[in-house]
């Protein structure tokens, strides 16, 4: 155990007992009694009100109000933190090893009854999502440090599959985890504007000697969402999309992360959306096709033609495949 861990353990043991001697502390922690005295002196010097009672039944105890302070999280707080750690680890959180150490420490400094309850709650919740590999975790750590220290990055970035990597200089403003992918948002020197980059497409990364100032109140999350969600402030740039179908299929469609923000009006068997044109040329047709014949597009004609073209190409492709 490190010095900090041993001091925390001493504090926890004193808190957990009405009174405990230096000898008992040394035995429980398997350290020399002189080390116990030294750590208690350090705790007292830092402001922890440890009372030392002399005599045959003496020992250490904490002063009244401080003993009741929430030095250790209660059961619900412990449960919430452990559940949150499970979600963070599955997103590829860059400091997974440290997070596991923190959870282990949390379990260490709790009583037996709480630990049993924690294990029950821990066994009852699982998170399933793609985990980042070791290389991406390293990149995330490097980018996170650059964001915190406001250091410019030079990176070799691959925009798309099969494309050649390009060199970019970036002032990283923030990291965002969105739909199981990590993005770094910042000022791109090449384009001279704020851009977002997928971390898994960074092939090499270098920290520069230059630093930058982050814009006040900038939100990387808001920037990323603005790029994919319809802009309600510019209705003239939005296209009307009307879809009919079964009630259950429409319920599911209207709950989609993108279309939920674009929904204008909904009846039992019809939904009306306002979307940006680029959505019609990218993910929207494929989202609609996943429902098969359960839903039908009424307008616009542009989207109907897109669906016809996609399905026709797929039909011709699979007809041309040799069958063994």
C-alpha positions as CSV (number, residue, x, y, z in Angstrom):
1,X,0.0,0.0,0.0
2,X,1.1,3.5,-0.7
3,X,1.5,6.1,2.1
4,X,-1.8,7.7,1.2
5,X,-3.6,4.4,1.2
6,X,-2.2,3.5,4.6
7,X,-3.2,6.8,6.0
8,X,-6.7,6.4,4.6
9,X,-6.9,2.9,6.1
10,X,-5.9,4.2,9.5
11,X,-8.6,6.8,9.3
12,X,-11.2,4.3,8.3
13,X,-10.2,1.9,11.1
14,X,-10.4,4.7,13.7
15,X,-13.8,5.7,12.3
16,X,-15.0,2.1,12.4
17,X,-14.1,1.6,16.1
18,X,-15.2,3.4,19.2
19,X,-11.5,3.3,20.2
20,X,-8.5,1.5,18.7
21,X,-4.9,1.3,19.9
22,X,-1.7,1.9,17.8
23,X,-0.8,-1.7,18.3
24,X,-4.1,-2.9,16.9
25,X,-3.7,-0.6,13.9
26,X,-0.2,-1.9,13.3
27,X,-1.4,-5.5,13.4
28,X,-4.4,-4.9,11.1
29,X,-2.3,-3.1,8.5
30,X,0.8,-5.2,9.0
31,X,3.1,-2.2,9.5
32,X,5.5,-1.0,12.2
33,X,3.9,0.7,15.2
34,X,6.3,3.7,14.7
35,X,4.8,4.1,11.2
36,X,1.3,4.2,12.8
37,X,2.5,7.0,15.1
38,X,4.0,8.9,12.2
39,X,0.9,8.6,10.0
40,X,-1.4,9.7,12.9
41,X,0.8,12.8,13.5
42,X,0.5,13.6,9.7
43,X,-3.3,13.2,9.9
44,X,-3.5,15.5,12.9
45,X,-1.3,18.0,11.1
46,X,-3.7,18.0,8.2
47,X,-6.6,18.9,10.4
48,X,-8.1,15.5,11.2
49,X,-9.3,15.7,14.9
50,X,-7.9,12.4,16.3
51,X,-8.2,12.2,20.0
52,X,-5.6,10.1,21.9
53,X,-6.9,8.7,25.3
54,X,-4.2,7.4,27.6
55,X,-4.5,4.6,30.2
56,X,-5.3,0.9,30.2
57,X,-8.4,1.3,28.1
58,X,-7.1,4.2,26.0
59,X,-6.6,4.4,22.3
60,X,-7.5,6.6,19.3
61,X,-10.9,8.0,18.4
62,X,-12.3,10.7,16.2
63,X,-13.9,13.9,17.6
64,X,-17.7,13.8,17.7
65,X,-19.0,15.7,14.6
66,X,-16.0,14.6,12.4
67,X,-16.8,11.0,13.2
68,X,-20.3,11.4,11.7
69,X,-19.0,13.1,8.5
70,X,-19.4,11.2,5.3
71,X,-15.8,10.2,4.9
72,X,-17.0,7.0,3.2
73,X,-19.9,6.8,0.8
74,X,-23.1,5.2,2.0
75,X,-24.5,2.1,0.3
76,X,-26.6,3.9,-2.3
77,X,-23.7,6.1,-3.2
78,X,-21.3,3.1,-3.5
79,X,-23.8,1.2,-5.7
80,X,-24.3,4.2,-8.0
81,X,-20.5,4.7,-8.4
82,X,-19.9,1.0,-9.1
83,X,-22.7,1.0,-11.7
84,X,-21.4,4.1,-13.3
85,X,-17.9,2.5,-13.5
86,X,-19.4,-0.4,-15.4
87,X,-20.9,1.9,-18.0
88,X,-17.6,3.9,-18.2
89,X,-15.5,0.8,-18.7
90,X,-17.7,-0.4,-21.6
91,X,-17.4,2.9,-23.4
92,X,-13.6,2.5,-23.5
93,X,-13.0,5.0,-20.8
94,X,-9.3,5.8,-21.1
95,X,-8.4,5.3,-17.4
96,X,-9.9,1.9,-16.9
97,X,-7.1,0.5,-14.8
98,X,-7.3,3.5,-12.4
99,X,-11.1,3.2,-12.3
100,X,-10.8,-0.5,-11.3
101,X,-8.3,0.5,-8.6
102,X,-10.8,3.1,-7.3
103,X,-13.6,0.5,-7.2
104,X,-11.4,-1.9,-5.4
105,X,-10.5,0.7,-2.9
106,X,-14.2,1.6,-2.4
107,X,-14.9,-2.0,-1.6
108,X,-11.9,-2.2,0.7
109,X,-13.1,0.7,2.9
110,X,-16.6,-0.5,3.6
111,X,-18.2,-2.8,6.2
112,X,-19.1,-6.5,5.6
113,X,-22.9,-5.9,5.3
114,X,-22.4,-3.1,2.7
115,X,-19.9,-5.2,0.8
116,X,-22.4,-8.1,0.5
117,X,-25.1,-5.7,-0.8
118,X,-22.6,-4.1,-3.3
119,X,-21.9,-7.6,-4.7
120,X,-25.6,-8.3,-5.1
121,X,-26.2,-5.1,-7.0
122,X,-23.0,-5.6,-9.0
123,X,-24.1,-9.0,-10.1
124,X,-27.5,-7.7,-11.2
125,X,-26.3,-5.2,-13.7
126,X,-24.3,-5.7,-16.9
127,X,-23.4,-3.4,-19.8
128,X,-22.8,-4.7,-23.3
129,X,-21.1,-2.5,-25.9
130,X,-18.0,-2.6,-28.0
131,X,-14.8,-2.0,-25.9
132,X,-11.9,0.1,-27.2
133,X,-8.7,-1.8,-27.9
134,X,-5.5,-1.0,-26.1
135,X,-4.2,1.2,-28.9
136,X,-7.4,3.4,-28.8
137,X,-7.2,3.6,-25.0
138,X,-3.7,4.9,-25.2
139,X,-4.8,7.5,-27.8
140,X,-7.7,8.5,-25.6
141,X,-5.4,9.0,-22.6
142,X,-3.0,11.2,-24.7
143,X,-5.9,13.3,-26.1
144,X,-7.5,13.7,-22.7
145,X,-4.1,14.9,-21.3
146,X,-3.8,17.4,-24.2
147,X,-7.3,18.7,-23.6
148,X,-6.5,19.3,-19.9
149,X,-3.1,20.8,-20.5
150,X,-4.3,22.7,-23.6
151,X,-1.5,21.4,-25.8
152,X,-1.6,21.4,-29.6
153,X,-1.6,17.9,-31.2
154,X,-0.1,16.8,-34.5
155,X,-1.9,13.7,-35.8
156,X,-2.0,11.5,-38.9
157,X,-5.7,11.1,-39.5
158,X,-7.6,8.8,-41.9
159,X,-10.9,10.4,-42.9
160,X,-12.4,7.3,-44.3
161,X,-11.8,3.6,-45.0
162,X,-9.2,3.2,-47.7
163,X,-8.2,6.9,-47.7
164,X,-4.7,8.0,-47.1
165,X,-3.8,9.5,-43.7
166,X,-3.5,13.3,-43.6
167,X,-1.4,15.4,-41.2
168,X,-3.5,17.7,-39.1
169,X,-2.7,20.1,-36.3
170,X,-5.4,20.3,-33.7
171,X,-6.1,22.4,-30.6
172,X,-8.2,19.8,-28.7
173,X,-11.1,21.4,-26.8
174,X,-12.9,18.3,-25.6
175,X,-13.6,14.6,-25.9
176,X,-17.1,13.2,-26.5
177,X,-18.3,9.6,-26.4
178,X,-21.3,9.3,-28.8
179,X,-22.9,6.1,-30.1
180,X,-20.0,4.0,-28.8
181,X,-17.4,6.1,-30.7
182,X,-15.0,8.7,-29.2
183,X,-14.6,12.0,-30.9
184,X,-12.1,14.8,-30.2
185,X,-13.4,18.3,-30.9
186,X,-11.2,21.3,-31.4
187,X,-9.7,23.9,-33.7
188,X,-8.2,22.4,-36.9
189,X,-5.3,24.5,-38.1
190,X,-5.6,23.3,-41.7
191,X,-9.3,24.3,-42.1
192,X,-9.0,27.2,-39.6
193,X,-12.3,26.2,-38.0
194,X,-13.7,23.9,-35.3
195,X,-13.9,20.3,-36.4
196,X,-14.5,16.9,-34.9
197,X,-12.3,13.8,-35.4
198,X,-13.0,10.1,-34.6
199,X,-10.2,8.9,-32.2
200,X,-10.2,5.4,-33.8
201,X,-9.2,7.0,-37.1
202,X,-6.1,8.6,-35.6
203,X,-3.1,6.6,-36.9
204,X,-0.3,8.5,-35.1
205,X,-0.4,11.3,-32.5
206,X,2.3,13.7,-31.3
207,X,2.2,16.4,-28.6
208,X,3.6,19.8,-29.8
209,X,5.4,22.4,-27.7
210,X,2.7,25.0,-28.3
211,X,-0.3,25.7,-26.2
212,X,-3.7,27.3,-26.8
213,X,-6.6,29.0,-25.1
214,X,-9.9,27.2,-25.0
215,X,-12.9,29.3,-25.9
216,X,-14.9,30.3,-22.8
217,X,-18.1,28.2,-22.3
218,X,-17.4,26.0,-25.3
219,X,-19.2,22.7,-25.3
220,X,-17.8,19.9,-27.4
221,X,-21.0,17.9,-26.9
222,X,-23.2,20.7,-28.2
223,X,-20.9,21.2,-31.2
224,X,-21.1,17.5,-32.1
225,X,-24.9,17.4,-31.8
226,X,-25.3,20.6,-33.8
227,X,-23.7,18.9,-36.7
228,X,-26.1,15.9,-36.8
229,X,-29.4,17.2,-35.5
230,X,-31.8,19.4,-37.5
231,X,-31.5,23.1,-37.0
232,X,-34.9,24.3,-35.8
233,X,-33.8,27.9,-36.2
234,X,-33.5,27.5,-40.0
235,X,-36.8,25.8,-41.0
236,X,-36.4,26.9,-44.6
237,X,-33.4,24.5,-44.9
238,X,-35.4,21.5,-43.6
239,X,-37.3,19.0,-45.7
240,X,-40.7,17.5,-44.8
241,X,-40.8,13.8,-44.4
242,X,-44.1,12.0,-43.8
243,X,-44.2,8.3,-43.0
244,X,-47.2,6.0,-42.4
245,X,-47.2,2.5,-40.9
246,X,-48.1,0.3,-38.0
247,X,-48.4,2.0,-34.6
248,X,-45.7,-0.1,-33.0
249,X,-43.2,0.5,-35.9
250,X,-43.9,4.2,-35.8
251,X,-43.4,4.3,-32.0
252,X,-40.0,2.7,-32.5
253,X,-39.0,5.0,-35.4
254,X,-40.0,8.1,-33.5
255,X,-37.8,7.0,-30.6
256,X,-34.7,6.9,-32.8
257,X,-31.9,9.2,-31.5
258,X,-32.1,11.4,-34.7
259,X,-35.8,11.3,-35.6
260,X,-36.9,12.0,-32.1
261,X,-35.4,15.5,-32.4
262,X,-36.9,16.0,-35.9
263,X,-40.5,15.0,-35.1
264,X,-43.1,17.7,-35.8
265,X,-46.4,15.9,-35.6
266,X,-47.6,12.4,-34.8
267,X,-50.9,10.6,-35.2
268,X,-51.6,7.0,-34.6
269,X,-50.6,5.8,-38.0
270,X,-48.5,8.7,-39.4
271,X,-45.5,10.7,-38.3
272,X,-44.3,14.0,-39.8
273,X,-40.6,15.0,-39.5
274,X,-38.5,17.9,-40.6
275,X,-34.9,16.8,-41.5
276,X,-31.9,18.2,-43.2
277,X,-31.3,17.2,-46.8
278,X,-28.0,15.5,-46.1
279,X,-29.8,13.0,-43.8
280,X,-31.8,11.8,-46.8
281,X,-28.6,11.1,-48.7
282,X,-26.9,9.3,-45.7
283,X,-28.4,7.3,-42.9
284,X,-32.2,8.0,-43.1
285,X,-33.0,5.6,-46.1
286,X,-31.2,2.7,-44.3
287,X,-33.0,3.4,-41.1
288,X,-36.3,3.2,-42.9
289,X,-35.4,0.1,-44.8
290,X,-34.7,-1.7,-41.6
291,X,-38.5,-1.8,-40.9
292,X,-39.2,-3.6,-44.2
293,X,-42.9,-3.2,-45.2
294,X,-44.0,-2.1,-41.7
295,X,-43.7,1.6,-42.7
296,X,-44.1,3.5,-46.0
297,X,-42.8,6.9,-47.0
298,X,-45.4,9.3,-48.4
299,X,-43.1,12.3,-49.0
300,X,-40.7,13.6,-50.2
301,X,-40.3,12.1,-53.7
302,X,-36.5,12.5,-53.3
303,X,-36.5,10.0,-50.4
304,X,-38.8,7.6,-52.2
305,X,-36.5,7.6,-55.2
306,X,-33.5,7.0,-52.9
307,X,-35.2,4.0,-51.4
308,X,-36.1,2.6,-54.9
309,X,-32.5,3.0,-56.0
310,X,-31.0,1.3,-53.0
311,X,-33.4,-1.6,-53.1
312,X,-33.0,-2.0,-56.8
313,X,-29.2,-2.1,-56.5
314,X,-29.4,-4.6,-53.7
315,X,-31.8,-6.7,-55.7
316,X,-29.5,-6.7,-58.8
317,X,-26.4,-7.4,-56.7
318,X,-27.8,-10.5,-55.1
319,X,-29.4,-11.8,-58.3
320,X,-25.9,-11.6,-59.9
321,X,-24.2,-13.6,-57.1
322,X,-23.4,-17.2,-58.0
323,X,-25.2,-19.8,-55.9
324,X,-23.3,-22.9,-55.0
